Amino acid sequence: MRSYPKLMAAALALAAAVGGVVASSAAAEGTLGDLVAGSAVNGFPNPVTGPGSTRLTVEGARSGPAGENPSGFVNDVGSLGSPMTAFELEGPVTCLRVEGNEAAIKYRFAKATGIAAGFKGGGIEVFVEDNSPQPDANAAGAPQTEAEFNEHATQCDDPNMAPFSTVREGGYTVADRD
């Protein structure tokens, strides 16, 4: 049972990587800055066949052109596909980095329920890729405890280095508006 927390962390990272819904209102405001919008869902552990699934929702994900003043809110709901594996994670965006058609988003878990309850206060970094008109893709790092996440909560990684997987349905719009 000692390896269960590590297995759960890996499972949650994969679940977060394979689902996404992203929305932003920065375009409506006409301001310069980076933003991400769209919707995508994947199966878990297999992005196509499941048996579980996850949906990631990012509302108002935006920042200045250099990533300054990130804002927005993220909610991720899913199941790993077997009994008692449901989870919900949600909280504020702490970092947004857009490079061309790819984005990295970090968010803190203000709410963590189900199998993710032990990560409350921590966070995760997710990645999205706009490949329109081809299928879009996403990825995620591992969920982190509060102490781990606090070290780099405002520093997003280069999204060009993410191990993207094609989404099952839906898509993203990523705007690098400098």
C-alpha positions in Angstrom: 0.0 0.0 0.0 3.0 2.3 0.3 3.1 2.9 -3.5 -0.6 3.8 -3.6 0.0 7.6 -3.2 2.5 7.5 -6.0 0.2 5.5 -8.2 -2.6 7.9 -7.4 -0.4 10.9 -8.3 0.5 9.4 -11.6 -3.1 8.5 -12.3 -4.3 12.0 -11.5 -1.5 13.5 -13.7 -2.7 11.4 -16.6 -6.3 12.2 -16.0 -5.6 15.9 -15.9 -3.6 15.5 -19.1 -6.3 13.9 -21.1 -9.2 16.2 -20.6 -9.8 19.8 -21.2 -12.2 22.7 -21.5 -10.7 26.1 -21.6 -12.6 29.4 -21.9 -11.5 33.1 -21.7 -13.0 36.5 -21.7 -9.9 38.5 -22.6 -10.7 38.6 -26.3 -14.1 40.2 -25.5 -12.3 42.9 -23.5 -10.0 43.7 -26.5 -6.8 43.8 -24.4 -3.4 42.6 -25.4 -2.2 39.5 -23.7 -2.3 35.7 -23.8 -5.4 33.6 -23.7 -6.7 30.1 -24.2 -10.2 29.0 -25.1 -11.9 25.7 -26.1 -13.1 22.4 -24.9 -11.7 18.8 -25.0 -12.4 15.5 -23.3 -10.4 12.3 -23.2 -10.7 8.8 -21.8 -8.5 7.6 -19.0 -6.1 5.8 -18.8 -6.4 5.4 -22.6 -7.2 8.8 -24.3 -9.5 7.0 -26.8 -11.1 4.0 -25.1 -11.1 5.0 -21.4 -12.6 3.3 -19.4 -12.6 6.5 -17.3 -12.7 10.1 -18.5 -11.9 13.6 -17.4 -13.1 17.1 -18.2 -10.9 20.1 -17.5 -12.6 23.6 -17.5 -10.5 26.8 -17.5 -12.5 30.0 -17.2 -11.0 33.4 -17.9 -7.4 32.0 -18.3 -5.4 35.1 -19.4 -2.3 37.1 -18.7 -0.3 40.0 -20.0 1.9 39.3 -23.1 4.9 38.3 -20.9 2.7 36.2 -18.6 2.2 38.9 -16.0 -0.9 39.1 -13.9 -2.3 35.6 -14.6 -6.0 35.1 -13.8 -8.7 32.6 -14.3 -10.2 29.6 -12.6 -9.8 25.8 -13.3 -12.1 22.9 -12.5 -11.3 19.3 -13.3 -13.9 16.5 -12.8 -13.3 12.9 -13.7 -13.0 9.2 -12.8 -10.2 6.8 -13.4 -12.8 4.3 -14.6 -13.1 1.9 -11.7 -15.2 2.1 -8.5 -14.4 4.8 -6.0 -12.0 6.7 -8.3 -14.0 9.9 -8.9 -12.3 13.2 -8.2 -12.8 16.9 -8.5 -10.1 19.6 -8.4 -10.6 23.3 -8.7 -8.9 26.6 -8.0 -7.3 29.8 -9.3 -4.8 30.1 -12.2 -1.3 31.0 -10.8 0.6 31.0 -14.1 -0.1 31.2 -17.8 2.6 30.9 -20.5 1.7 30.9 -24.2 4.2 30.1 -26.9 2.7 30.2 -30.4 -0.1 27.6 -30.5 0.8 26.0 -27.1 0.1 27.0 -23.6 1.1 26.0 -20.0 -1.3 26.7 -17.2 -0.7 26.2 -13.5 -3.5 26.2 -11.0 -3.8 25.7 -7.2 -6.3 23.1 -5.7 -8.6 25.3 -3.5 -10.9 22.3 -3.7 -9.8 18.6 -4.0 -12.3 15.8 -3.4 -12.5 12.0 -3.9 -9.2 10.3 -4.6 -7.6 13.7 -5.0 -8.5 15.0 -1.5 -4.9 14.6 -0.2 -3.7 17.2 -2.7 -5.9 20.1 -1.4 -3.7 23.3 -1.3 -1.4 21.8 -3.9 -1.6 22.2 -7.7 -0.7 21.0 -11.1 0.5 22.3 -14.5 -1.5 21.4 -17.6 -0.7 22.1 -21.2 -2.9 22.6 -24.3 -2.0 22.7 -28.0 -4.1 24.3 -30.8 -3.6 22.3 -34.0 -6.6 23.5 -35.9 -7.9 22.2 -38.2 -6.2 18.9 -37.1 -7.1 17.4 -33.7 -5.7 19.3 -30.8 -3.7 17.9 -27.9 -3.0 18.3 -24.2 -0.7 17.1 -21.4 -0.1 17.5 -17.7 2.6 17.2 -15.0 2.0 15.3 -11.8 -0.2 16.8 -9.1 1.8 18.3 -6.3 1.3 18.8 -2.6 1.0 22.3 -1.2 4.7 22.5 -0.2 5.9 21.2 -3.6 3.6 23.5 -5.6 4.4 26.6 -3.6 8.1 26.5 -4.7 7.2 27.2 -8.4 3.5 28.1 -8.5 4.1 31.3 -10.6 6.6 29.8 -13.0 5.2 27.9 -16.0 7.3 25.5 -18.0 7.9 25.8 -21.7 4.8 24.3 -23.3 6.9 23.3 -26.3 8.5 20.6 -24.1 5.3 18.9 -23.0 4.5 15.3 -24.0 1.2 16.1 -25.8 -1.5 13.5 -26.5 -4.3 14.0 -29.1 -7.7 14.8 -27.5 -10.6 12.5 -28.1 -13.2 15.2 -28.8 -13.3 19.0 -28.8 -10.5 21.4 -29.2 -8.6 24.5 -28.1 -7.9 28.0 -29.4 -4.6 29.4 -28.1 -3.8 33.1 -28.7 -0.3 34.5 -28.2 -1.3 38.2 -28.4 1.9 40.3 -27.8 
